[in-house]
Amino acid sequence: MFLDYFFYLKKILPVSITEFMTLLEALDKGLIKNTVDFYYISRSILCKNEHHFDIYDIAFANYFKDAGLDFPEDIKQEIWEWLQTNISILRMPGISKEFFEYTSLEDLEKQFRKLLREQDGEHNFGNMWIGTQGQSKFGHSGLNIEGFRIAGGYGMQTAVKIAQKRIFKDYRKDLVIDTRRIKIALKRLRRLDEIGKKDELDLPKTIHETGRNGGDIELIFNKRKKNNIKLLLLMDVGGTMDIYIHQANLLFSAANSISHWKDFKYYYFHNCIYNYLYENAERNTDQAIEFEDLLKKYDDSYRVIIVGDQTMHRSEIVNPHGAIYDDASNKKPGLYYVSEIAKHYKRNVIWLNPEPVRLEWMSWTKMKISKIIPTFHLTIGGIEKAMDYLRTGGKNQYTTVDLLKEVPLALF
């Protein structure tokens, strides 16, 4: 089974045979006693960096989705009622047969059915009967690492359930397919500055001057040119953005893999920018930067790309404490933060929206935000226009800011 799993992973992750042998060594030494152990230890061994965690979770959940076995339902009613407490489902954890090192699955079933015939009442803290909090192989909340868990809490829950939670859904850096055109569009954003000594051969000028000299070679050197653009990417995650995760993944992968940026940084937010921006898609407050510190750390020399569908309740952008979910502590309305970004970065900031950017398609919140920050559709054409805007400082560009100046105030 583990060899098949290795080849299954290798199709989508850069897993080496050395790492696989390390995992087998951990199994051989008894360091892995159940599927939860296997999930965490194999992830730590096989994933080379955290950007692979989400792919690993998807692969793990798909490969082991059938590892769980249905638990026999013919259990005595009085025992079931006692064990069930607040749980309405009776089943085993998702452990495959390979993890039962000491007792076969068939023997466990025989033992369980024998106990069902003999046991009449509840049993706690023991090592034999169906019970709780002991070392018995049957029941729940005990210490035995093999056997049937019946009702009760799952603690860490089964490994498949953990993987299915997809807690590492940060936008991935590994996507390659379909990013080429996005890279080309992003590369419109460049400002080439000459750096260093004149040590780069200018071949066209060398040929020209050599020809003028009747064949006597004259080498012409220039200073190397390097893109001096610093890019800050701010991405909306969760909620209504889930359906656009593929487009956002492609954009992030393309931007991250382009090497010509002088500097590239990224943060996450949910719905609207408030008093914190986060270093990962989980939006952990211990890995966040305060809004004011963001403006101090990244000055107006940065080009800023904001990605989001601008979809939220009106109160989230016009009311203090209007933010929902994890950032309900914001003392100022969302539009304050949007306006501050616009003021700070001036013509160096744009917004990419995965939904069409047309007046007839705009909700009230889209109109409010697009009136402050130029908004473009998250398509190849939209990215090209957005990069041209950032490269030229908006020269000769008609944007949503200009469009919405002409919209009657009654709509706002």
C-alpha positions in Angstrom: 0.0 0.0 0.0 2.7 2.5 1.0 4.6 1.9 -2.3 1.4 2.7 -4.2 0.9 5.8 -2.1 4.5 7.0 -2.9 3.9 6.7 -6.6 0.5 8.4 -6.3 2.2 11.4 -4.5 5.1 11.5 -6.9 2.7 12.4 -9.7 1.9 15.7 -8.1 4.7 16.4 -5.6 8.5 16.4 -5.8 8.9 13.3 -3.5 12.2 11.5 -3.6 13.0 7.8 -2.8 15.2 9.0 0.1 12.3 10.7 1.8 10.1 7.7 1.2 12.8 5.4 2.8 12.8 7.8 5.8 9.0 7.3 6.1 9.4 3.5 6.0 12.1 3.7 8.7 9.7 5.7 10.9 7.1 3.0 10.4 9.6 0.2 11.1 10.6 1.9 14.4 7.0 2.1 15.6 6.9 5.9 15.6 3.6 5.8 13.6 0.8 4.1 15.5 -2.3 5.3 13.7 -3.4 7.3 10.7 -3.2 10.7 12.4 0.4 10.0 13.2 0.9 8.8 9.6 -0.7 12.0 8.2 1.5 14.4 10.2 4.8 12.5 10.0 4.5 11.6 6.3 3.6 15.3 5.6 6.7 16.5 7.5 8.9 14.0 5.7 7.6 14.1 2.2 6.7 17.9 1.8 9.8 20.0 1.1 8.1 23.2 2.1 4.8 24.5 3.4 3.6 25.4 -0.1 3.1 21.7 -0.8 0.9 21.1 2.3 -2.4 21.9 0.5 -1.6 19.5 -2.4 -0.6 16.9 0.1 -3.9 17.3 1.9 -5.9 16.8 -1.3 -3.8 13.7 -2.2 -4.1 12.2 1.3 -7.9 12.7 1.4 -8.4 11.2 -2.0 -6.1 8.2 -1.5 -7.3 7.2 1.9 -11.0 8.2 1.5 -12.1 4.5 1.6 -9.8 3.5 4.5 -12.6 3.8 7.0 -14.7 0.7 7.7 -18.4 0.6 8.6 -18.9 -0.5 12.2 -21.3 -3.3 13.0 -24.7 -2.0 13.9 -26.0 -4.9 15.9 -24.9 -3.6 19.3 -27.0 -4.0 22.4 -29.2 -1.0 22.8 -28.4 -0.3 26.5 -24.6 -0.3 25.7 -25.2 1.9 22.7 -27.3 4.4 24.6 -24.7 4.6 27.3 -21.7 5.1 25.0 -23.5 7.3 22.5 -23.9 10.4 24.7 -24.2 13.2 22.2 -22.9 11.3 19.1 -25.5 9.9 16.7 -23.1 8.0 14.4 -21.4 4.7 15.1 -18.3 3.9 13.2 -14.6 3.2 13.2 -11.9 5.7 12.7 -10.4 5.7 9.2 -7.6 3.3 9.9 -6.5 0.8 7.2 -5.6 -2.8 7.9 -1.9 -2.2 7.7 -2.0 -0.2 11.0 -3.3 -3.2 13.0 0.1 -4.6 13.8 -0.8 -6.9 16.7 -4.4 -8.0 16.0 -6.0 -8.7 12.7 -9.2 -6.9 11.8 -11.1 -10.2 11.7 -9.9 -11.1 15.2 -11.0 -7.7 16.5 -14.5 -8.2 15.1 -14.7 -11.7 16.7 -13.6 -10.3 20.1 -16.1 -7.4 19.8 -19.1 -9.7 19.0 -18.1 -12.0 21.9 -18.1 -9.1 24.3 -21.5 -8.0 23.0 -22.9 -11.3 23.9 -21.4 -11.3 27.4 -21.6 -7.7 28.5 -24.7 -6.3 30.1 -23.8 -3.0 31.6 -21.4 0.0 31.4 -17.7 -0.3 32.0 -15.1 2.4 32.6 -11.4 2.6 33.1 -10.8 -1.1 32.3 -8.8 -3.1 29.8 -11.2 -5.7 28.6 -14.9 -4.7 28.3 -16.5 -2.3 25.9 -16.1 1.0 27.8 -14.5 4.4 28.2 -11.2 5.9 29.4 -9.4 2.6 29.8 -7.1 0.4 27.8 -9.8 -1.7 26.2 -9.8 -2.1 22.4 -13.5 -1.2 22.3 -15.2 2.0 23.3 -13.9 5.6 23.3 -11.7 8.1 25.1 -9.2 5.4 26.1 -5.5 4.8 25.6 -5.5 1.8 23.3 -4.0 2.6 19.9 -5.8 -0.3 18.0 -9.4 -1.4 17.9 -12.8 0.0 17.5 -13.8 3.5 18.6 -17.5 3.5 19.4 -19.3 6.9 19.6 -17.7 9.5 21.8 -15.4 12.3 20.7 -12.8 11.8 18.1 -10.2 14.2 19.6 -8.0 15.0 16.7 -10.5 13.2 14.5 -9.4 10.8 11.7 -6.6 11.7 9.5 -8.8 11.8 6.4 -11.0 14.4 8.1 -8.0 16.5 9.1 -6.8 16.5 5.5 -10.3 17.3 4.2 -10.3 20.5 6.3 -7.7 21.9 3.9 -6.2 24.2 6.5 -3.3 25.0 4.2 -5.2 26.6 1.4 -2.8 29.5 0.9 -2.4 30.3 -2.7 0.1 27.8 -4.1 3.4 28.6 -5.8 3.5 25.4 -7.8 1.0 26.0 -10.5 2.7 26.1 -14.0 -0.1 25.3 -16.4 -1.7 28.3 -17.9 0.5 30.8 -16.1 2.6 31.7 -19.1 0.2 34.2 -20.6 -0.2 35.8 -17.1 3.5 36.1 -16.8 3.8 37.8 -20.1 1.0 40.2 -19.1 2.7 40.9 -15.7 6.0 41.6 -17.4 4.5 44.7 -19.0 5.1 46.2 -15.5 8.8 47.0 -15.7 11.1 50.0 -15.3 14.6 49.2 -16.5 17.4 51.0 -14.8 21.1 50.8 -15.7 23.2 49.3 -12.8 26.9 48.6 -12.2 29.8 48.8 -14.6 29.7 48.7 -18.4 30.3 45.0 -18.6 27.4 43.8 -20.8 28.2 43.3 -24.4 26.0 45.3 -26.8 26.0 43.0 -29.8 24.1 45.1 -32.3 26.3 48.2 -31.6 29.4 46.0 -31.7 28.5 44.7 -35.1 27.6 48.2 -36.3 30.9 49.8 -35.2 32.9 46.8 -36.4 31.4 47.3 -39.9 32.2 51.0 -39.8 35.8 50.2 -39.0 36.1 48.0 -42.1 36.2 44.7 -40.1 38.3 45.8 -37.2 36.5 44.5 -34.2 35.3 47.2 -31.7 33.5 45.8 -28.7 30.8 48.1 -27.2 29.7 47.5 -23.6 26.8 48.9 -21.7 25.6 48.8 -18.2 23.3 45.9 -17.3 19.7 46.8 -17.0 17.5 45.5 -14.3 13.8 45.9 -13.5 13.5 48.2 -10.6 9.8 47.4 -9.8 8.8 46.5 -6.3 5.5 44.7 -6.1 3.0 44.3 -3.2 0.2 41.8 -3.8 -2.9 41.9 -1.5 -5.4 39.0 -1.9 -8.9 38.5 -0.7 -9.4 34.9 0.5 -12.4 32.9 1.7 -16.2 33.4 1.4 -17.3 34.5 -2.1 -13.7 34.3 -3.3 -13.6 30.5 -3.0 -15.1 30.0 -6.4 -12.3 32.2 -8.0 -9.5 30.4 -6.2 -8.1 28.9 -9.5 -7.7 32.4 -11.1 -6.2 33.8 -7.9 -3.8 30.7 -7.7 -2.7 31.3 -11.3 -2.0 35.0 -10.8 -0.1 34.3 -7.5 1.9 31.5 -9.1 2.8 33.7 -12.1 3.8 36.8 -9.9 5.8 34.7 -7.5 7.8 32.8 -10.2 8.8 36.0 -12.1 12.4 36.7 -11.1 12.7 40.3 -12.4 11.0 42.1 -9.5 13.3 44.1 -7.3 11.1 43.0 -4.4 7.9 41.0 -4.1 5.7 40.7 -1.0 2.2 39.5 -0.5 -0.5 39.5 2.2 -4.1 38.2 2.6 -7.3 39.8 3.8 -11.0 38.8 3.9 -13.7 40.9 2.0 -12.1 44.3 2.6 -8.8 45.6 4.0 -9.0 46.5 7.6 -6.6 47.1 10.4 -4.6 43.9 9.8 -3.2 42.1 6.8 -2.1 38.5 7.1 0.9 36.5 6.0 -1.1 33.3 5.3 -4.6 32.5 4.2 -5.6 31.3 7.6 -5.4 34.9 8.7 -3.6 34.2 12.0 -3.3 37.3 14.1 0.2 36.2 15.3 1.3 36.3 11.7 -0.1 39.7 10.6 1.0 43.2 10.0 -1.0 46.2 11.2 -2.3 48.5 8.4 -0.4 51.5 9.6 2.8 49.5 9.7 2.2 48.2 6.2 2.1 51.7 4.8 5.3 52.6 6.7 7.1 49.4 5.6 6.1 49.6 2.0 6.4 53.2 0.7 4.8 54.7 -2.4 7.6 53.3 -4.6 5.8 49.9 -4.5 3.3 49.0 -7.1 0.2 47.5 -5.4 -2.1 44.9 -6.9 -5.2 44.1 -4.9 -7.2 41.0 -5.8 -10.8 40.5 -4.7 -14.4 40.4 -5.8 -15.4 43.5 -3.8 -18.5 41.6 -2.6 -19.6 42.1 1.0 -22.4 43.6 3.1 -22.6 47.4 3.0 -22.0 47.7 6.7 -18.5 46.0 6.2 -17.2 49.0 4.4 -19.2 52.0 5.8 -19.5 51.1 9.5 -16.9 51.0 12.2 -16.7 47.5 13.6 -18.5 46.4 10.5 -16.0 43.7 9.6 -17.2 40.1 10.1 -15.3 36.9 11.0 -11.9 37.4 12.3 -11.5 41.2 12.2 -14.6 42.5 13.9 -12.4 44.8 16.0 -11.8 47.4 13.3 -12.5 50.8 14.7 -12.8 52.4 11.2 -15.0 51.5 8.2 -13.5 49.5 5.4 -13.7 52.5 3.0 -11.3 54.4 5.3 -8.6 51.7 4.6 -9.3 51.6 0.9 -9.0 55.4 0.7 -5.8 55.5 2.7 -4.2 53.0 0.3 -5.3 55.1 -2.6 -3.8 58.2 -1.0 -0.6 56.5 -0.1 0.2 54.8 -3.4 -1.6 57.3 -5.6 -1.4 56.0 -9.2 0.7 53.0 -8.1 -2.3 50.9 -7.0 -4.9 48.9 -8.9 -7.6 46.4 -8.1 -8.2 43.1 -10.0 -11.7 41.7 -9.8 -12.5 38.2 -11.0 -16.0 39.3 -11.9 -16.8 41.5 -15.0 -16.0 45.2 -14.4 -19.0 46.9 -16.0 -21.4 49.4 -14.6 -24.4 47.2 -15.1 -22.7 44.4 -13.2 -21.5 46.4 -10.3 -23.1 46.0 -6.9 -23.1 49.0 -4.5 -19.9 47.8 -2.7 -18.1 47.3 -6.0 -19.1 50.8 -7.2 -17.8 52.4 -3.9 -14.5 50.6 -4.1 -14.0 51.0 -7.8 -14.7 54.7 -7.5 -11.6 55.0 -5.2 -9.2 52.5 -6.8 -9.0 51.7 -10.5 -10.5 48.3 -11.0 -9.8 45.9 -13.8 -11.2 42.5 -14.8 -9.0 39.5 -13.7 -8.4 38.3 -17.3 -5.3 38.4 -19.5 -6.6 41.6 -21.2 -7.5 43.1 -17.8 -4.1 42.3 -16.4 -2.4 43.9 -19.4 -4.4 47.1 -19.0 -3.7 47.1 -15.3 0.1 46.7 -15.8 0.1 49.5 -18.4 -1.7 51.7 -15.9 0.9 50.9 -13.2 3.8 51.3 -15.7 2.7 54.7 -17.0 1.1 56.1 -13.8 -2.3 56.0 -15.4 -1.3 58.2 -18.3 -4.0 58.3 -21.0 -6.1 55.6 -19.3 -9.8 55.8 -18.7 -10.5 53.7 -15.5 -13.4 52.9 -13.2 -12.5 56.0 -11.2 -13.2 58.2 -14.2 -16.3 56.2 -15.2 -17.9 56.5 -11.7 -17.3 60.2 -11.5 -20.1 60.5 -14.1 -22.5 58.2 -12.2 -25.3 60.2 -10.4 -24.7 60.6 -6.7 -28.1 59.0 -6.0 -26.7 55.6 -6.8 -24.3 56.1 -3.9 
